[in-house]
Amino acid sequence: MRRDWELIREILIKLEEIPEQEGKLMPGEINGYDAEIVSYHFKILYEAGLIEAEIVKALGIKPFYYAKSLTWLGHELLDSIRKITVWNKIKERIRQRGLDLTFDVLKETAKLIMMEMIK
């Protein structure tokens, strides 16, 4: 399954909006995406240390992940890609240079764009 950065951004934004006492985002709560794909993205975001997540395993259903909250690193990433104008600039800059959108390239490009905006 391919990593979908638009979905990742959507997940981070939705998780930030959830009140802490509720503390969960289910795969079916992301409009326009198949629950299995969302669950996979919860898994990889958890493995990357960007979110807190749990897996549900029960007889008769396929195991799935649900997201609980952002980690510090998840908040940091979201802060750098939250604004749609910055997000679009990041994607355009990476596309122009013919690079793949990886986590490290995303972080470095976001830093560069924000520095340019500060000047």
Wavefront OBJ file of the C-alpha trace (Angstrom):
o trace
v 0.000 0.000 0.000
v 1.319 3.455 -0.875
v 1.756 6.190 1.676
v -0.687 9.037 1.031
v 0.578 12.408 2.314
v -2.788 14.101 1.786
v -4.384 11.480 4.035
v -1.572 11.836 6.573
v -2.139 15.584 6.758
v -5.902 15.018 7.131
v -5.350 12.503 9.951
v -3.054 14.869 11.848
v -5.528 17.746 11.517
v -8.475 15.593 12.642
v -6.544 14.188 15.603
v -5.635 17.663 16.789
v -9.340 18.607 16.764
v -10.429 15.704 18.991
v -10.931 16.622 22.658
v -8.470 14.679 24.818
v -11.220 13.034 26.866
v -12.708 11.448 23.722
v -9.302 10.282 22.593
v -9.953 8.230 19.497
v -10.302 8.566 15.772
v -11.681 5.525 13.997
v -10.715 4.582 10.422
v -14.247 5.190 9.132
v -14.212 8.809 10.336
v -11.996 10.114 7.523
v -14.317 11.027 4.661
v -13.345 9.956 1.180
v -10.950 7.206 2.264
v -11.406 3.464 2.649
v -11.236 2.407 6.321
v -8.557 -0.208 5.598
v -6.303 2.428 4.007
v -6.854 4.793 6.942
v -6.094 2.008 9.431
v -2.834 1.285 7.580
v -1.887 4.968 7.784
v -2.666 4.984 11.523
v -0.266 2.033 11.813
v 2.600 3.676 9.938
v 2.096 7.021 11.701
v 2.241 5.144 15.014
v 5.402 3.316 13.946
v 6.961 6.672 12.966
v 6.185 8.101 16.406
v 3.778 10.748 15.074
v 0.621 9.467 16.776
v -0.520 7.277 19.633
v -2.620 4.400 18.287
v -3.965 1.009 19.273
v -4.848 -2.118 17.372
v -8.169 -3.899 17.746
v -8.133 -7.656 17.296
v -11.309 -9.672 17.626
v -12.655 -12.922 16.279
v -14.494 -12.504 13.040
v -13.064 -9.091 12.099
v -9.882 -8.062 10.386
v -7.507 -6.324 12.864
v -7.517 -2.543 12.539
v -5.828 0.446 14.130
v -7.480 3.499 15.610
v -5.688 6.727 16.480
v -5.718 8.237 19.966
v -3.666 11.434 19.877
v -0.731 13.287 18.370
v 2.722 12.936 19.852
v 5.100 15.872 20.214
v 6.639 14.943 16.864
v 3.176 14.727 15.304
v 2.349 18.225 16.554
v 5.643 19.496 15.162
v 4.964 18.013 11.734
v 1.402 19.333 11.684
v 2.571 22.808 12.670
v 4.798 22.818 9.581
v 2.130 21.608 7.110
v -1.192 22.831 8.588
v -1.634 25.930 6.417
v -2.799 24.891 2.973
v -0.684 27.596 1.309
v 2.493 26.264 2.948
v 1.489 22.661 2.226
v 0.960 23.466 -1.455
v 4.320 25.291 -1.649
v 6.073 22.301 -0.097
v 4.536 19.874 -2.579
v 5.248 22.158 -5.532
v 8.885 22.717 -4.540
v 9.471 18.985 -4.123
v 7.719 18.221 -7.429
v 9.774 20.862 -9.283
v 12.970 19.260 -8.069
v 11.808 15.788 -9.085
v 12.108 14.414 -5.552
v 9.981 11.848 -3.805
v 7.958 13.154 -0.891
v 9.706 11.522 2.058
v 9.486 12.505 5.703
v 12.988 14.004 5.737
v 12.515 15.893 2.457
v 9.165 17.182 3.723
v 10.661 18.461 6.983
v 13.614 20.160 5.300
v 11.473 21.746 2.586
v 9.005 23.002 5.191
v 11.880 24.588 7.131
v 13.194 26.320 4.007
v 9.780 27.665 3.026
v 9.061 28.935 6.522
v 12.447 30.631 6.689
v 11.699 32.343 3.369
v 8.346 33.512 4.733
v 9.987 34.950 7.861
v 12.481 37.044 5.881
l 1 2 3 4 5 6 7 8 9 10 11 12 13 14 15 16 17 18 19 20 21 22 23 24 25 26 27 28 29 30 31 32 33 34 35 36 37 38 39 40 41 42 43 44 45 46 47 48 49 50 51 52 53 54 55 56 57 58 59 60 61 62 63 64 65 66 67 68 69 70 71 72 73 74 75 76 77 78 79 80 81 82 83 84 85 86 87 88 89 90 91 92 93 94 95 96 97 98 99 100 101 102 103 104 105 106 107 108 109 110 111 112 113 114 115 116 117 118 119
